[in-house]
């Protein structure tokens, strides 16, 4: 059985998003049904609805930064109860049996299912995201939103938050480490906040927009470098242990590799439409530097991140909008005209 719920969807790659109705499956024994209160807008949403990654199915309902309240729980569910505030991030299922799943690294499971652009095995159709009134997910993929976190500001943590927290934790950002962050957008501002909260000795913002340096300092950065200024980039050479590169536009990675110390690591978390320009191999060999990539985190790590945010008063800087402003928000994102994440108030749908 299914339930028809309101949604906001694109009907084609060149169509604006608008009101629609979609099917949600009924709550199964291991599921929770969630009334969605807030949904963040990720740049991935734009890529998806415009089919820039060639994975869209229409109607396309994006949204994987979901916060809501549980309205129904399945008969086997003991981890959640009706009325709980929960979040749903980028994943709604995985195989639970592979090596990655057993190590709580569901993001690497070859059979993981995306909140949108995945495949719903129950309904035998693509998954629909959080630009809707309700969602039904397996309870394992519903995350507890701790008390003290503003639910609207917590929504972007389900993607932008965990995407930056995970590599910072994996490469042990903290005391004794100097961390660079490339870009101060939805991802970058979270990377700055997390690096500072984790206790890094220095947090350095790299940006092409000089005015963002002072803003970054209010978020926890120690200093900033205007990356288009060759003298400033030369001065930053060989200074950083770790760089979190959040920029999704194609650019020259070699210039940032020069800023790493021996054995330093640059982690790419932005997903560009076109390939980056890579460093000369000798510039990597001679300092034993690494260029790595990182997606989101697993479910356990995402819960750890949410608890960390509540304990350290970390949340996303957001602009709350009604659903009627989604298309305008998409245009503004392309112009970098947001500080720093749009969140949709789903009560306006």
C-alpha positions in Angstrom: 0.0 0.0 0.0 1.1 3.6 -0.6 0.2 7.1 0.5 0.0 10.1 -1.8 1.9 13.1 -0.4 2.7 16.7 -1.5 6.1 17.3 -3.0 8.1 19.9 -5.0 9.5 18.5 -8.1 11.1 19.1 -11.5 9.4 17.5 -14.5 12.5 17.8 -16.8 16.1 19.0 -16.8 15.1 22.5 -18.0 11.9 22.9 -16.1 11.6 24.9 -12.8 10.5 23.0 -9.7 6.8 23.1 -8.8 4.1 21.4 -6.8 3.5 17.8 -7.4 2.2 14.6 -5.7 4.2 11.5 -5.1 3.8 8.0 -3.6 5.4 7.0 -0.3 5.3 3.4 0.8 3.4 2.5 4.0 5.5 2.1 7.1 6.9 -1.4 7.3 8.0 -3.4 10.4 11.5 -1.9 10.4 10.5 1.6 9.1 9.8 5.0 10.5 7.4 7.4 8.9 8.5 11.1 9.3 6.7 14.3 8.9 9.3 16.6 7.2 9.7 20.0 8.9 12.9 21.3 7.2 15.0 20.3 4.2 18.3 21.9 3.3 19.3 22.7 -0.3 22.6 21.1 -1.4 24.4 22.0 -4.7 23.9 18.3 -5.5 20.2 19.0 -5.7 20.8 21.4 -8.6 23.1 18.9 -10.4 20.4 16.2 -10.0 17.3 18.1 -11.2 19.2 19.5 -14.1 20.6 16.0 -14.9 24.1 17.3 -15.0 25.3 14.0 -13.5 23.1 12.0 -15.8 21.3 10.2 -13.0 17.9 12.0 -12.9 14.5 10.4 -13.3 11.5 12.6 -13.6 9.6 13.8 -11.7 12.8 14.6 -9.8 12.3 15.3 -6.1 15.6 16.3 -4.5 16.6 16.9 -0.9 18.9 14.9 1.4 19.2 17.2 4.3 16.0 16.3 6.1 14.8 17.0 9.6 11.4 16.0 10.8 9.3 14.4 13.5 8.4 10.7 13.6 4.7 10.1 13.2 4.7 6.3 13.0 7.1 3.5 13.8 7.1 -0.1 12.6 6.4 -3.1 14.8 10.1 -4.1 15.1 11.5 -0.6 15.8 13.0 0.0 19.2 15.5 2.8 18.5 12.9 5.5 17.9 9.5 6.4 19.0 6.6 8.6 17.8 7.4 12.3 18.4 11.2 12.0 18.1 13.0 14.6 16.1 15.2 12.8 13.6 17.2 13.5 10.5 17.7 11.7 7.2 20.9 12.3 5.2 22.1 11.1 1.8 21.4 7.4 2.4 18.2 5.4 3.0 19.5 1.8 2.6 22.5 -0.4 2.2 23.1 -4.2 2.0 24.1 -4.4 5.8 26.2 -7.5 4.9 29.3 -6.3 3.1 32.7 -5.5 4.7 31.9 -1.7 4.5 28.5 -2.0 6.1 29.8 -4.2 9.0 32.4 -1.4 9.7 29.7 1.3 9.8 30.9 2.7 6.5 27.6 2.4 4.6 28.6 5.3 2.3 31.0 2.9 0.6 28.6 0.0 0.2 28.1 -0.9 -3.5 24.4 -1.5 -2.9 23.7 1.7 -0.9 20.6 3.6 -1.8 20.5 7.3 -2.1 17.7 9.4 -0.6 17.0 10.5 -4.1 18.4 9.1 -7.4 18.4 5.7 -5.7 16.0 2.8 -6.2 13.1 2.0 -3.9 12.9 -1.9 -3.9 9.4 -1.8 -2.2 7.8 0.5 -4.8 10.0 -0.6 -7.7 10.9 2.9 -8.7 13.4 5.7 -8.1 13.6 7.2 -4.6 12.2 10.6 -3.9 14.0 13.1 -1.6 13.0 15.5 1.1 11.3 18.3 -0.8 8.0 16.7 0.4 5.7 16.5 3.3 6.6 13.0 4.5 9.2 10.3 4.0 9.4 6.6 5.0 12.8 5.1 5.7 14.4 2.1 7.4 14.9 3.1 11.1 18.6 2.4 10.8 19.0 5.4 8.6 17.0 7.8 10.8 19.4 9.9 13.0 18.6 11.3 16.4 18.6 15.1 16.4 20.0 16.0 19.9 18.2 18.5 22.1 19.7 21.9 21.9 20.2 21.8 18.1 18.0 24.2 16.1 16.2 21.7 13.8 16.3 24.1 10.8 20.1 24.8 11.3 20.7 21.1 11.9 19.3 20.1 8.4 22.5 20.9 6.4 24.5 18.9 8.9 23.1 15.8 7.3 25.1 16.4 4.2 27.4 19.6 4.4 28.1 18.8 8.0 29.1 15.1 7.7 30.9 15.7 4.4 33.4 17.9 6.1 33.4 16.4 9.6 34.3 12.9 8.3 37.6 13.8 6.6 38.6 16.1 9.5 38.1 13.2 11.9 39.7 10.6 9.6 42.9 12.6 9.1 42.9 13.6 12.7 42.5 17.4 12.6 43.0 18.7 16.1 45.7 20.0 18.4 49.1 20.1 16.7 47.6 20.3 13.2 47.3 23.3 10.8 44.3 23.0 8.6 43.4 24.8 5.4 39.9 25.1 4.0 39.4 26.0 0.3 36.1 27.8 -0.3 33.7 29.4 2.1 30.3 28.1 0.9 27.9 25.5 2.3 30.6 23.0 2.8 33.5 25.3 3.5 31.9 27.2 6.4 31.2 23.9 8.1 34.8 22.8 7.6 36.0 26.0 9.3 33.6 25.5 12.2 34.5 21.9 12.7 38.3 22.4 12.4 38.2 25.1 15.0 35.9 23.1 17.3 38.2 20.0 17.0 41.0 22.2 18.3 43.3 22.6 15.3 46.2 25.0 16.0 45.4 27.1 13.0 42.5 27.2 10.5 43.3 29.0 7.3 40.7 29.9 4.7 41.6 30.0 1.0 39.2 32.2 -1.0 39.0 34.3 -4.2 36.8 36.7 -2.3 38.8 38.9 0.2 35.7 40.0 2.1 35.1 36.4 3.1 38.2 36.2 5.2 36.8 38.4 8.0 33.6 36.4 7.9 35.6 33.1 8.2 37.3 34.5 11.3 33.9 34.9 13.0 33.3 31.2 12.3 36.6 30.1 13.8 39.3 30.7 11.2 42.7 32.0 12.3 43.6 33.7 9.0 42.9 33.8 5.3 44.7 33.7 2.0 43.4 35.2 -1.2 44.1 32.4 -3.6 44.3 34.6 -6.7 47.1 36.6 -5.1 50.4 34.8 -6.1 52.4 36.5 -3.3 49.9 35.3 -0.6 50.0 31.8 -2.0 53.8 31.8 -2.0 53.8 32.9 1.6 51.5 30.0 2.5 53.8 27.3 0.9 54.7 24.3 3.0 52.6 25.5 6.0 49.6 23.1 6.3 49.1 19.5 7.5 45.7 19.1 6.0 43.6 20.9 3.4 39.8 20.3 3.0 39.1 21.4 -0.6 35.3 22.1 -0.9 35.3 23.9 -4.2 33.1 22.1 -6.8 34.3 24.1 -9.8 37.3 22.9 -11.8 40.5 24.6 -10.6 44.3 24.0 -10.3 45.0 21.6 -7.4 48.7 22.1 -7.9 48.7 25.6 -6.3 47.2 24.1 -3.1 49.5 21.1 -3.1 52.4 23.6 -2.7 50.8 24.8 0.5 51.1 21.3 2.1 54.0 20.3 4.4 55.8 17.1 3.8 53.3 14.2 4.2 50.4 16.7 4.1 47.1 15.7 2.7 44.6 17.6 0.5 41.1 16.0 0.7 38.6 16.7 -2.1 35.0 16.9 -1.0 33.5 19.0 -3.8 32.2 17.2 -6.9 33.0 19.2 -10.0 31.2 18.9 -13.3 34.6 19.0 -15.1 38.0 17.6 -14.0 40.5 19.6 -12.0 44.0 20.5 -13.2 46.3 18.1 -11.3 49.7 18.9 -9.9 52.9 17.9 -11.6 53.8 14.4 -10.2 57.2 15.6 -9.0 55.6 18.2 -6.8 53.8 15.3 -5.0 56.8 13.0 -5.0 59.2 15.5 -3.5 57.1 16.2 -0.4 55.3 12.8 -0.2 52.0 14.6 -0.2 48.7 13.0 -0.9 45.5 14.0 -2.7 42.6 12.1 -1.4 38.8 12.1 -1.7 36.0 11.7 0.9 32.2 11.4 0.5 29.8 11.6 3.4 30.2 9.5 6.5 28.4 6.3 7.7 25.4 6.3 9.9 27.3 5.9 13.2 29.8 8.7 12.3 26.9 11.0 11.3 25.3 10.4 14.7 28.7 11.1 16.3 28.8 14.4 14.3 25.3 15.5 15.4 26.2 14.8 19.0 29.5 16.7 18.6 27.5 19.7 17.2 25.2 19.7 20.2 28.1 19.5 22.6 30.1 22.3 20.9 27.3 24.6 19.7 28.0 24.0 16.1 25.3 24.4 13.4 25.0 25.6 9.9 24.5 29.3 9.0 21.2 29.3 7.2 18.7 31.3 5.3 15.2 29.8 5.9 12.9 30.1 2.9 9.4 29.0 1.9 9.1 26.3 -0.8 7.9 28.9 -3.3 11.4 30.4 -3.2 13.3 27.3 -4.2 13.9 28.2 -7.9 15.1 31.6 -6.8 17.4 30.0 -4.3 18.8 27.7 -7.0 19.7 30.8 -9.1 21.2 32.5 -6.0 23.3 29.4 -5.2 24.9 29.6 -8.7 25.8 33.3 -7.9 27.2 32.3 -4.5 24.5 34.6 -3.0 23.8 32.8 0.3 25.3 32.8 3.7 25.8 29.8 3.7 23.0 27.3 3.2 19.3 27.6 2.2 16.8 25.5 4.2 13.2 25.1 3.1 10.5 25.4 5.7 8.4 22.5 4.6 5.3 23.7 6.4 5.0 26.1 3.5 4.3 23.3 1.0 
